[in-house]
């Protein structure tokens, strides 16, 4: 065997070991990633926020739910309403 062939075989073996190690590392479960994939909905003091979370969890059924439509309208009204602090008379 020539020196060049031995170097090529060694390089191919190194790449194979690196790919295998990367595949094994990626196959391990990551608890942080799993926690992000399934967010926990915590109860809120604000009933509007709780209802918005419920409507969000409905997915495509949300726009067909009358309660969700009313809740979204209330959320938009709260979000887009002018702040009382800005309504000061000059």
Backbone as CSV, one residue per row, in Angstrom:
resi,resn,N_x,N_y,N_z,CA_x,CA_y,CA_z,C_x,C_y,C_z
1,UNK,0.836,-1.163,0.000,0.000,0.000,0.000,0.889,1.237,0.000
2,UNK,0.469,2.167,-0.793,1.221,3.413,-0.845,0.782,4.334,0.287
3,UNK,1.571,5.332,0.570,1.275,6.283,1.631,0.025,7.104,1.337
4,UNK,-0.184,7.441,0.052,-1.329,8.241,-0.336,-2.626,7.471,-0.090
5,UNK,-2.648,6.190,-0.406,-3.832,5.360,-0.209,-4.139,5.217,1.281
6,UNK,-3.125,5.046,2.094,-3.308,4.926,3.537,-3.906,6.216,4.119
7,UNK,-3.460,7.366,3.643,-4.002,8.643,4.097,-5.465,8.770,3.690
8,UNK,-5.828,8.346,2.497,-7.211,8.418,2.023,-8.121,7.503,2.848
9,UNK,-7.657,6.306,3.136,-8.449,5.373,3.947,-8.650,5.939,5.348
10,UNK,-7.604,6.519,5.906,-7.697,7.114,7.234,-8.683,8.286,7.234
11,UNK,-8.648,9.097,6.202,-9.556,10.245,6.106,-11.007,9.777,6.001
12,UNK,-11.262,8.757,5.194,-12.619,8.223,5.038,-13.094,7.628,6.364
13,UNK,-12.228,6.918,7.067,-12.596,6.339,8.354,-12.902,7.441,9.368
14,UNK,-12.125,8.504,9.375,-12.358,9.618,10.293,-13.703,10.288,10.020
15,UNK,-14.008,10.508,8.761,-15.287,11.122,8.397,-16.438,10.201,8.807
16,UNK,-16.276,8.900,8.607,-17.316,7.949,9.001,-17.562,7.968,10.509
17,UNK,-16.486,8.011,11.291,-16.624,8.060,12.745,-17.278,9.386,13.164
18,UNK,-16.910,10.489,12.531,-17.493,11.791,12.865,-18.987,11.813,12.553
19,UNK,-19.392,11.271,11.427,-20.804,11.229,11.053,-21.581,10.347,12.027
20,UNK,-21.013,9.208,12.386,-21.674,8.317,13.341,-21.828,8.982,14.701
21,UNK,-20.795,9.659,15.170,-20.877,10.347,16.462,-21.927,11.452,16.428
22,UNK,-22.004,12.187,15.335,-23.009,13.246,15.209,-24.419,12.662,15.189
23,UNK,-24.614,11.553,14.487,-25.929,10.923,14.428,-26.361,10.418,15.803
24,UNK,-25.435,9.854,16.552,-25.755,9.369,17.900,-26.115,10.541,18.808
25,UNK,-25.375,11.640,18.703,-25.649,12.803,19.538,-27.004,13.427,19.195
26,UNK,-27.359,13.471,17.921,-28.642,14.035,17.526,-29.808,13.127,17.895
27,UNK,-29.562,11.847,18.039,-30.633,10.905,18.370,-30.997,10.947,19.852
28,UNK,-30.145,11.513,20.685,-30.425,11.588,22.116,-31.580,12.549,22.370
29,UNK,-32.513,12.193,23.264,-33.600,13.126,23.578,-33.074,14.310,24.385
30,UNK,-33.586,15.482,24.080,-33.178,16.695,24.757,-34.364,17.201,25.565
31,UNK,-34.309,17.182,26.895,-35.460,17.604,27.698,-35.848,19.062,27.484
32,UNK,-34.890,19.924,27.176,-35.222,21.327,26.938,-36.039,21.474,25.666
33,UNK,-35.683,20.743,24.618,-36.421,20.803,23.364,-37.812,20.229,23.536
34,UNK,-37.940,19.143,24.287,-39.249,18.544,24.509,-40.145,19.484,25.302
35,UNK,-39.576,20.238,26.223,-40.369,21.178,27.006,-40.885,22.306,26.123
36,UNK,-40.099,22.742,25.151,-40.541,23.791,24.245,-41.571,23.291,23.252
37,UNK,-41.515,22.026,22.894,-42.448,21.475,21.924,-43.852,21.364,22.490
38,UNK,-43.993,21.199,23.807,-45.288,21.061,24.451,-45.405,22.105,25.559
39,UNK,-45.749,23.353,25.175,-45.826,24.385,26.200,-46.944,24.092,27.197
40,UNK,-46.677,24.395,28.427,-47.660,24.204,29.486,-48.456,25.499,29.612
41,UNK,-49.762,25.361,29.517,-50.615,26.525,29.652,-50.925,26.701,31.129
42,UNK,-50.387,27.761,31.698,-50.592,28.025,33.113,-51.841,28.881,33.277
43,UNK,-52.602,28.618,34.310,-53.794,29.438,34.520,-53.409,30.894,34.766
44,UNK,-54.194,31.760,34.236,-53.912,33.177,34.341,-54.959,33.848,35.219
45,UNK,-54.574,34.934,35.828,-55.513,35.705,36.635,-56.487,36.436,35.714
46,UNK,-56.010,36.824,34.540,-56.820,37.553,33.573,-57.718,36.569,32.811
47,UNK,-59.047,36.666,32.954,-59.930,35.721,32.260,-59.857,35.867,30.745
48,UNK,-59.603,37.082,30.239,-59.491,37.263,28.790,-58.268,36.511,28.263
49,UNK,-57.166,36.602,28.979,-55.955,35.896,28.551,-56.173,34.387,28.584
50,UNK,-56.876,33.892,29.599,-57.151,32.456,29.680,-58.012,32.009,28.509
51,UNK,-59.006,32.805,28.173,-59.892,32.447,27.063,-59.156,32.531,25.732
52,UNK,-58.263,33.513,25.585,-57.462,33.606,24.366,-56.566,32.377,24.204
53,UNK,-56.001,31.894,25.307,-55.176,30.681,25.256,-56.018,29.476,24.843
54,UNK,-57.243,29.398,25.376,-58.123,28.288,25.012,-58.451,28.334,23.525
55,UNK,-58.746,29.520,23.021,-59.074,29.665,21.604,-57.866,29.345,20.722
56,UNK,-56.701,29.716,21.190,-55.487,29.411,20.433,-55.280,27.907,20.352
57,UNK,-55.608,27.202,21.421,-55.403,25.754,21.429,-56.404,25.024,20.533
58,UNK,-57.483,25.685,20.142,-58.467,25.051,19.264,-57.954,24.898,17.830
59,UNK,-57.008,25.726,17.461,-56.441,25.636,16.110,-57.435,26.132,15.070
60,UNK,-57.686,25.312,14.047,-58.565,25.713,12.955,-60.022,25.811,13.378
61,UNK,-60.385,25.198,14.482,-61.772,25.275,14.960,-62.066,26.604,15.627
62,UNK,-61.058,27.364,15.974,-61.243,28.642,16.649,-62.113,29.634,15.899
63,UNK,-61.872,29.861,14.608,-62.700,30.824,13.879,-64.171,30.412,13.755
64,UNK,-64.482,29.167,14.014,-65.874,28.717,13.951,-66.551,28.742,15.316
65,UNK,-65.810,29.112,16.345,-66.344,29.160,17.701,-66.788,30.596,18.001
66,UNK,-68.071,30.769,18.316,-68.610,32.110,18.564,-67.950,32.767,19.771
67,UNK,-67.666,31.990,20.803,-67.016,32.541,21.991,-65.626,33.071,21.651
68,UNK,-64.913,32.348,20.805,-63.572,32.788,20.414,-63.634,34.072,19.594
69,UNK,-64.620,34.182,18.718,-64.745,35.406,17.923,-64.981,36.612,18.829
70,UNK,-65.829,36.446,19.829,-66.088,37.526,20.782,-64.839,37.847,21.598
71,UNK,-64.130,36.804,22.008,-62.917,36.992,22.806,-61.847,37.712,22.005
72,UNK,-61.670,37.332,20.739,-60.671,37.997,19.904,-61.030,39.464,19.690
73,UNK,-62.319,39.756,19.538,-62.737,41.150,19.378,-62.410,41.945,20.647
74,UNK,-62.656,41.354,21.816,-62.334,42.033,23.075,-60.826,42.233,23.213
75,UNK,-60.052,41.253,22.795,-58.593,41.376,22.851,-58.084,42.473,21.941
76,UNK,-58.645,42.559,20.724,-58.246,43.632,19.803,-58.628,44.992,20.376
77,UNK,-59.830,45.066,20.972,-60.283,46.331,21.540,-59.356,46.770,22.677
78,UNK,-58.967,45.820,23.520,-58.066,46.146,24.636,-56.693,46.572,24.124
79,UNK,-56.188,45.856,23.115,-54.843,46.117,22.610,-54.782,47.433,21.838
80,UNK,-55.805,47.701,21.042,-55.775,48.870,20.168,-56.394,50.117,20.788
81,UNK,-56.987,49.999,21.961,-57.598,51.163,22.606,-56.522,52.163,22.990
82,UNK,-56.823,53.445,22.821,-55.827,54.450,23.220,-55.641,54.424,24.734
83,UNK,-54.438,54.634,25.146,-54.124,54.619,26.580,-54.752,55.831,27.248
84,UNK,-55.251,55.653,28.455,-55.885,56.752,29.179,-54.865,57.836,29.522
85,UNK,-53.614,57.446,29.688,-52.578,58.411,30.032,-52.352,59.390,28.872
86,UNK,-52.623,58.956,27.654,-52.408,59.820,26.503,-53.597,60.737,26.258
87,UNK,-54.721,60.495,26.953,-55.918,61.294,26.735,-55.973,62.544,27.622
88,UNK,-54.880,62.938,28.190,-54.841,64.112,29.066,-55.193,65.362,28.263
89,UNK,-56.010,66.163,28.844,-56.340,67.434,28.166,-55.214,68.425,28.408
90,UNK,-54.968,69.251,27.434,-53.846,70.197,27.512,-54.284,71.517,28.027
